């Protein structure tokens, strides 16, 4: 199954494992990525964790992954797109907060340690599903309690932005995938990498509840790349998504197809 079809199937399931979703994203960045082989690498890491007897709690597992396995935050090249690809994180043992947290969640599910993602503004953490005061910062490799999380939030966002309890509610795997794609959008916009930006935006349009502005951005990027027929197809989708602007999108699609002839 090609990675786009697999990504769509994962999204359709609703409760798709975040490691599979994340690896489908990686396979769009590099067609050589074999999702099943990379899932096998996660299986092997989980076996190593079990063999070390570090499966009693979230903190035991995190200690193994941070200290014994040596998987840490990339503090030198934070915005490197490779930090948003868990296949590369599994090779380099360096990543950003969200990809590290995805690996922690994936290993936890394999060894029976139930952790969830916490998509706090400015940073991503994990938490013990059943203990609302037990958090772990996978990027810095430190355990946190609720007050420590609030201080971290203030460090990241400043005291002018009030801390809201909902910021540390667990997020779904689909929400985590959305955030990974949003991060990659920002990176590729900054790098002016239109080719990479196109596949990221395409995946974002395949997620439920996406704003039509993402489709418009995708159409613009595809047009810039000279992929006029693909851009026209996106405008045809926008006819359904924005019926009040249907004629505008039909005209845009006609102009783009004329370019492509």
C-alpha positions in Angstrom: 0.0 0.0 0.0 1.4 3.4 -0.9 2.0 5.8 2.0 -0.9 8.2 1.0 -3.4 5.4 0.8 -2.1 4.0 4.1 -2.3 7.5 5.7 -5.9 7.9 4.5 -6.8 4.4 5.9 -5.2 5.3 9.3 -7.1 8.6 9.4 -10.4 6.8 8.5 -9.9 4.4 11.4 -9.9 7.4 13.8 -8.0 5.7 16.5 -5.0 4.9 14.3 -1.7 4.4 16.2 0.3 7.5 16.1 3.5 5.7 15.2 1.9 4.4 11.9 0.6 7.8 11.1 4.0 9.4 11.8 5.8 6.9 9.7 3.4 7.5 6.8 4.4 11.1 7.0 8.1 10.1 6.9 7.5 8.0 3.8 6.2 11.1 2.0 9.5 12.9 2.9 11.5 10.0 1.7 10.0 7.3 -0.6 12.7 4.8 0.6 11.1 4.6 4.1 9.4 1.3 4.6 6.6 1.8 7.2 6.5 -1.8 8.2 10.2 -2.1 8.6 10.3 1.0 10.7 7.5 -0.4 12.9 9.8 -3.4 13.3 12.5 -1.1 14.6 10.0 0.2 17.2 9.2 -3.5 18.1 12.9 -4.2 18.6 13.3 -1.1 20.8 10.3 -2.2 22.9 12.0 -5.7 23.3 15.2 -4.0 24.5 13.1 -2.0 27.0 11.4 -5.2 28.3 14.7 -7.0 28.6 16.0 -4.1 30.7 13.0 -4.6 33.1 12.2 -0.8 32.7 8.5 -1.4 32.2 7.1 -0.8 35.7 6.0 2.8 35.1 6.2 5.7 32.7 9.3 7.0 34.6 11.0 3.6 34.3 10.4 3.4 30.6 11.4 7.1 30.1 14.6 6.5 32.1 15.4 3.6 29.8 14.7 5.6 26.6 16.5 8.8 27.7 19.4 7.3 29.6 20.1 3.8 28.6 19.0 4.0 24.9 20.2 7.6 24.8 17.3 9.1 22.8 17.4 12.9 23.4 16.3 16.2 22.2 18.3 17.8 19.3 19.4 21.1 20.9 21.7 22.1 18.1 19.5 21.8 14.9 16.0 22.0 16.4 14.3 23.0 13.1 16.0 20.4 11.0 13.1 18.6 9.2 14.7 15.3 10.1 13.7 15.9 13.7 10.1 15.6 12.5 10.7 12.2 11.0 10.6 9.3 13.5 12.5 7.1 11.1 15.4 9.5 11.3 15.0 10.0 15.0 15.3 6.2 15.4 18.6 6.4 13.5 20.1 9.5 15.0 18.6 9.1 18.5 17.9 12.9 18.4 14.6 14.6 17.7 12.1 17.3 18.7 9.6 17.1 21.5 6.7 15.7 19.5 8.6 13.0 17.6 10.3 11.9 20.8 6.9 11.8 22.5 5.5 9.7 19.6 8.3 7.2 20.2 7.7 7.1 23.9 3.9 6.5 23.3 4.7 3.8 20.7 7.1 2.0 23.1 4.6 2.4 26.0 1.9 0.7 24.0 4.2 -2.2 23.2 5.3 -2.8 26.8 2.1 -2.1 28.6 2.9 1.4 29.9 -0.1 3.6 29.1 1.1 7.2 28.3 -0.7 9.9 26.4 0.4 13.0 24.5 0.0 16.5 26.0 -0.1 19.1 23.2 0.7 22.2 25.3 1.2 25.4 23.4 4.9 25.8 22.8 6.0 22.3 23.9 4.9 18.7 23.7 4.9 16.3 26.7 3.7 12.9 27.7 1.6 12.0 30.8 0.7 8.8 32.6 -2.9 8.2 31.4 -4.1 7.3 34.9 -2.1 9.8 36.9 -3.0 13.4 36.1 0.1 14.7 38.0 2.8 12.6 36.4 4.3 14.2 33.3 7.6 13.6 31.4 9.5 16.0 29.1 10.9 13.7 26.5 13.0 16.5 24.9 14.9 17.4 28.1 14.6 14.0 29.7 13.1 15.1 33.0 10.0 14.1 35.0 7.5 16.9 35.9 4.6 17.4 38.2 1.7 19.7 37.4 3.3 22.8 38.9 6.5 22.1 36.9 4.5 21.9 33.7 2.9 25.3 34.5 6.4 26.8 35.1 7.6 25.3 31.8 4.6 26.8 30.0 5.4 30.2 31.5 9.0 29.8 30.4 8.0 29.0 26.9 5.1 31.5 26.5 5.7 34.3 29.0 3.6 35.1 32.1 1.4 37.4 30.0 -0.3 34.4 28.5 -2.4 32.8 31.2 -2.0 29.1 31.8 -5.3 27.2 31.1 -5.9 23.7 32.6 -7.1 22.4 29.3 -3.6 22.9 27.9 -2.5 19.8 29.6 -5.4 17.6 28.6 -4.4 14.5 26.6 -4.6 14.9 22.8 -5.7 12.3 20.3 -3.3 10.6 17.9 -5.0 12.5 15.0 -4.4 15.8 16.8 -0.7 14.8 17.3 -0.4 14.0 13.5 -2.0 17.4 12.7 0.6 19.1 14.9 3.5 17.3 13.3 2.2 18.4 9.9 1.7 21.9 11.1 5.3 22.0 12.3 6.6 20.8 9.0 4.5 23.4 7.2 6.2 26.1 9.2 9.7 24.6 8.6 9.2 24.3 4.8 7.7 27.7 4.5 10.7 29.2 6.3 13.0 27.1 4.0 11.1 28.1 0.9 10.9 24.3 0.0 7.8 24.3 -2.1 8.2 20.7 -3.2 8.2 19.4 0.4 5.5 21.9 1.4 3.2 20.4 -1.3 3.1 16.9 0.1 2.7 18.2 3.7 -0.3 20.4 2.7 -1.7 17.5 0.7 -1.7 15.3 3.9 -3.2 18.1 5.9 -6.1 18.3 3.5 -6.8 14.6 4.0 -7.4 15.2 7.8 -10.9 15.6 9.1 -12.0 19.1 9.9 -9.3 20.9 7.9 -9.9 24.6 7.1 -10.4 25.4 3.5 -7.5 27.9 3.7 -5.2 24.8 3.7 -6.6 23.7 0.4 -6.1 27.3 -1.0 -2.5 27.2 0.2 -2.0 23.8 -1.4 -3.5 25.1 -4.7 -1.1 28.1 -4.6 2.0 25.9 -4.0 1.0 23.4 -6.7 0.5 26.3 -9.2 3.9 27.7 -8.2 5.5 24.3 -9.0 3.8 24.2 -12.4 1.5 21.3 -11.3 -1.4 23.1 -12.8 -3.8 20.2 -13.2 -3.3 19.2 -9.6 -3.9 22.8 -8.5 -7.1 22.9 -10.6 -8.3 19.7 -8.9 -7.9 21.4 -5.5 -10.0 24.3 -6.6 -12.7 21.9 -7.8 -12.7 20.5 -4.2 -13.0 24.0 -2.9 -16.2 24.4 -5.0 -17.8 21.9 -2.5 -16.0 23.3 0.5 -16.8 27.0 -0.1 -20.1 27.1 -2.1 -20.3 30.8 -1.6 -17.1 31.2 -3.7 -17.9 28.3 -6.1 -17.7 30.5 -9.3 -14.3 31.9 -8.2 -12.9 28.4 -7.7 -14.4 27.2 -11.1 -12.7 30.1 -12.8 -9.4 29.5 -11.1 -9.6 25.8 -12.1 -10.2 26.8 -15.7 -7.3 29.2 -15.8 -5.0 26.6 -14.3 -6.0 23.9 -16.8 -5.4 26.4 -19.6 -1.9 26.8 -18.3 -1.4 23.1 -18.3 -2.3 22.6 -21.9 
